[in-house]
Amino acid sequence: MSAQAPIVVVGTGLAGYSLVKELRKLDKDTPILMITADDGHNYSKPMLSTGFTKDKSADELSMADAGAMAEQLNVDIRTFTTVTAIKPDQHLLEIGDEQLSYSKLVLAWGADVIRLSIPGDGQSHVHSINDLMDYRAFRKALGDGKRVAIMGAGLIGCEFANDLRNGGYEVDVIAPSDAVMPGLLPPQAATAVRDGLAAEGVRFHLETVVENIAQQEQGVRLSLANGQQVEADLVVSAVGLRPRTELAKAAGLGCQRGIVVNRLLQTSAPDVYAMGDCAEVDGHVLLYVLPLMACARALAKTLTGEPTPVSYGTMPVMVKTPCCPTAVCPPPANVEGEWTEEREGNNVRALFKDASGQLQGFAVTGDYAVEKQALAKQVPPLH
Ligand SMILES: Cc1cc2nc3c(=O)[nH]c(=O)nc-3n(C[C@H](O)[C@H](O)[C@H](O)COP(=O)(O)OP(=O)(O)OC[C@H]3O[C@@H](n4cnc5c(N)ncnc54)[C@H](O)[C@@H]3O)c2cc1C
């Protein structure tokens, strides 16, 4: 390792840029190199599922390009550059044949979309929207098309359904579950969101899957396992994300659901850290913005000589379905308890309490969504 080797941050998503912004508040000068497989634009990923409501192009969602970010943060940024291997015992990373030294390495390289392999010749019409470049490609491919089929009824699928309806598109949602956002929302809250979306004109095809996607003269025809057929100009696949662990595993770093790190965000290799969607922090895989901001603040201190374990507050998630505003604070997986739900139309208050009566999680929809802050104060922070 050379004495001048920079801190290298792989990834310029919210995790990478948030970390470097926090670092620069504490240390203006240490050389930092950021490497990204994409164009390095600084954008807020949650805005991708509000773009049709606001009629925003990809350029309008970008807050700054890589050149402007490099100047603002006093760092070097290499765009369209894919790291292909890490050699932790030599403090090196590889970009194809090129080798680069690092003093400290931060992996902030996000999560991959899960791709279903579905028979049929219509695959080129299937898009995933997990970054600004995907969003740009989707809008371009949609052109004058007006019909979008969404595979998946999770948080992202529901948000895109609401957003595309607001933008005037016909929307069909297809998913194997019998409810929307299974695993995130309890039954009544899920029904409220589904009813809200249906009232906006979203057509649901639940408890079934897409078996074939066939190219048509215009768009595609999706054949569903329940015998129905759906015609669409484009298909959005929103069936889930998986933390990127492949290169980390190949380098011998401990990985489970994500790259395993402790509360100091240290991986199993010296001077290698991970945060954001790729990381499993002390057992938690949290693919949201608030956790990565907490990690960015803590890791910036650690990297500048003040070892600081990340601590999380209570972190409710706002689901961007304006037809039925929803906030959810999922109970921790290891806590036993029960949901109780009160429903009045699309207004649902669902509370998850443990055996001692302590509130451990909640979901509130419709008019009750405003109770989010008050309820969040009663939920203990995530351990
Ligand atoms: C549509 C949508 C809406 C969302 N809405 C919300 C919301 O309302 N609230 C909320 O809390 N969360 C939301 N999320 C989740 C949140 O946006 C993510 O958790 C967060 O943006 C992840 O940031 P990241 O930097 O970890 O990953 P990413 O933004 O995915 O960044 C990964 C970076 O790593 C780079 N990279 C990957 N592999 C390599 C490689 N081998 N070499 C070099 N570079 C590489 C990529 O090019 C990219 O720069 C939403 C997500 C989506 C998709």
The ligand as a Tripos MOL2 file, in Angstrom:
@<TRIPOS>MOLECULE
LIG
   53    58     1     0     0
SMALL
NO_CHARGES

@<TRIPOS>ATOM
      1 C1        -38.1630    3.4790   -6.8080 C.3       1 LIG1
      2 C2        -37.5820    3.5080   -5.4220 C.ar      1 LIG1
      3 C3        -38.1790    4.2870   -4.4380 C.ar      1 LIG1
      4 C4        -37.6490    4.3110   -3.1510 C.ar      1 LIG1
      5 N1        -38.2750    5.0800   -2.2110 N.ar      1 LIG1
      6 C5        -37.7620    5.1180   -0.9610 C.ar      1 LIG1
      7 C6        -38.3670    5.9420    0.0470 C.ar      1 LIG1
      8 O1        -39.3910    6.5930   -0.1900 O.2       1 LIG1
      9 N2        -37.7910    5.9850    1.2740 N.ar      1 LIG1
     10 C7        -36.6880    5.2670    1.5810 C.ar      1 LIG1
     11 O2        -36.1930    5.3420    2.7120 O.2       1 LIG1
     12 N3        -36.0820    4.4680    0.6530 N.ar      1 LIG1
     13 C8        -36.5950    4.3870   -0.6090 C.ar      1 LIG1
     14 N4        -35.9860    3.5910   -1.5460 N.ar      1 LIG1
     15 C9        -34.7360    2.8890   -1.1820 C.3       1 LIG1
     16 C10       -33.5240    3.8420   -1.2080 C.3       1 LIG1
     17 O3        -33.6440    4.7120   -2.2980 O.3       1 LIG1
     18 C11       -32.2270    3.0310   -1.2520 C.3       1 LIG1
     19 O4        -32.1310    2.3270   -0.0310 O.3       1 LIG1
     20 C12       -30.9620    3.8830   -1.4280 C.3       1 LIG1
     21 O5        -31.0980    4.8320   -2.4410 O.3       1 LIG1
     22 C13       -29.7560    2.9530   -1.7050 C.3       1 LIG1
     23 O6        -28.6060    3.7160   -1.9140 O.3       1 LIG1
     24 P1        -27.1830    3.0290   -2.1630 P.3       1 LIG1
     25 O7        -26.2320    4.1540   -2.3590 O.co2     1 LIG1
     26 O8        -26.9090    2.0220   -1.1120 O.co2     1 LIG1
     27 O9        -27.3400    2.1880   -3.5200 O.3       1 LIG1
     28 P2        -27.4510    2.6830   -5.0810 P.3       1 LIG1
     29 O10       -28.1900    3.9710   -5.1660 O.co2     1 LIG1
     30 O11       -27.9970    1.5250   -5.8040 O.co2     1 LIG1
     31 O12       -25.9600    2.9660   -5.5070 O.3       1 LIG1
     32 C14       -25.0710    1.9360   -5.8450 C.3       1 LIG1
     33 C15       -23.8710    2.5420   -6.5420 C.3       1 LIG1
     34 O13       -22.8590    1.5370   -6.6860 O.3       1 LIG1
     35 C16       -22.4060    1.5180   -8.0390 C.3       1 LIG1
     36 N5        -21.8860    0.1620   -8.3180 N.ar      1 LIG1
     37 C17       -22.5090   -1.0200   -8.1820 C.ar      1 LIG1
     38 N6        -21.6580   -2.0340   -8.4580 N.ar      1 LIG1
     39 C18       -20.4720   -1.4600   -8.7770 C.ar      1 LIG1
     40 C19       -19.2000   -1.9650   -9.1490 C.ar      1 LIG1
     41 N7        -18.9370   -3.2810   -9.2140 N.pl3     1 LIG1
     42 N8        -18.2010   -1.0770   -9.4310 N.ar      1 LIG1
     43 C20       -18.4260    0.2570   -9.3520 C.ar      1 LIG1
     44 N9        -19.6140    0.7860   -8.9760 N.ar      1 LIG1
     45 C21       -20.6100   -0.0690   -8.6870 C.ar      1 LIG1
     46 C22       -23.6320    1.9360   -8.8320 C.3       1 LIG1
     47 O14       -23.2560    2.3580  -10.1260 O.3       1 LIG1
     48 C23       -24.1400    3.0720   -7.9410 C.3       1 LIG1
     49 O15       -23.3620    4.2350   -8.1230 O.3       1 LIG1
     50 C24       -36.5000    3.5430   -2.8410 C.ar      1 LIG1
     51 C25       -35.9110    2.7400   -3.8300 C.ar      1 LIG1
     52 C26       -36.4450    2.7150   -5.1090 C.ar      1 LIG1
     53 C27       -35.8050    1.8530   -6.1720 C.3       1 LIG1
@<TRIPOS>BOND
     1     1     2 1
     2     2     3 ar
     3     2    52 ar
     4     3     4 ar
     5     4     5 ar
     6     4    50 ar
     7     5     6 ar
     8     6     7 ar
     9     6    13 1
    10     7     8 2
    11     7     9 ar
    12     9    10 ar
    13    10    11 2
    14    10    12 ar
    15    12    13 ar
    16    13    14 ar
    17    14    15 1
    18    14    50 ar
    19    15    16 1
    20    16    17 1
    21    16    18 1
    22    18    19 1
    23    18    20 1
    24    20    21 1
    25    20    22 1
    26    22    23 1
    27    23    24 1
    28    24    25 2
    29    24    26 1
    30    24    27 1
    31    27    28 1
    32    28    29 2
    33    28    30 1
    34    28    31 1
    35    31    32 1
    36    32    33 1
    37    33    34 1
    38    33    48 1
    39    34    35 1
    40    35    36 1
    41    35    46 1
    42    36    37 ar
    43    36    45 ar
    44    37    38 ar
    45    38    39 ar
    46    39    40 ar
    47    39    45 ar
    48    40    41 1
    49    40    42 ar
    50    42    43 ar
    51    43    44 ar
    52    44    45 ar
    53    46    47 1
    54    46    48 1
    55    48    49 1
    56    50    51 ar
    57    51    52 ar
    58    52    53 1
@<TRIPOS>SUBSTRUCTURE
     1 LIG1         1 GROUP 0 **** ****
